[in-house]
Amino acid sequence: MWPAIWTVWTLIFFTAEGIALANKRDGDTLSENFRRLFRTRTSKVGRAIFAVGWFGFAGWFAIHILTETM
């Protein structure tokens, strides 16, 4: 059941992102929304928070996958 749910979730994400990229409207891609949420263009604090969060998640996820822990 769970593999099917993750597959559907992934397909929905790629479909939504593909539509957002194809229509070329401002503010509808995931990247644009993250930039707006963290104010990465105007705030050094926002950039730092995003960077710490991103690298923290990426590091945890890599360890989680490779060691099958946490």
N, C-alpha and C positions, 0 to 999 in steps of 0.2 A: 504493500500500500504506500509506504513512504517514498520509495523510488518514483512511483507514479506522481505523487504530489510534487516532489522536487523537479521532476521533468516538466510538469505542467507549469509550475512557477517560473522555471527558466524560459520556457517557450513564451509565456506571457511577457516576461521582462524583455526578451529580445525583440518581440513583436512591437511592444510599446516604444522601445528605444529606436528600432528601425524606422518606425513611422515618424518619430520626433526628428531623426536625422534627415529623413527624406523630405519633410515639409519645410525645413530650413527656417522655421519660426524661432524667434528668440525666447529663451527661458523654458524650453520644454524637455531638454535632455537631462539625464541624470547628472552629468558634469556641471551643467549650468545651474542646476538646483543646488548642488553642493557648494559651488562658488558663491551663490547668493546666501545660502544658509550660514556659511562660515565667513562671509565677507572677505574672501581671500584676495580680492583686488584692492581693497582699501584698508584692511586691518592687519597689522602684524600679529596681533594677538589671535585673530581668527585663523591666520595662516599657521601659527604655531599650534593652536588647538587641533586643527585639521591634521597637521603633520604628525603630531604625537599620537593622535587617535588612529590614523591610517597605519603608521609603522608599528604601533602597538598591536593592532588587530592582525596585520600581516605576519608579524613575528609569532604571535600566539597561534595563528592558524597553521603556519608552517610547522611549528613544534607539534601541534595537535595532530596533524595529518601524518607526519613522519614518525612520531613515536607512539601514536595511538593512545595518548593519554589526555588528561584534562577534559 
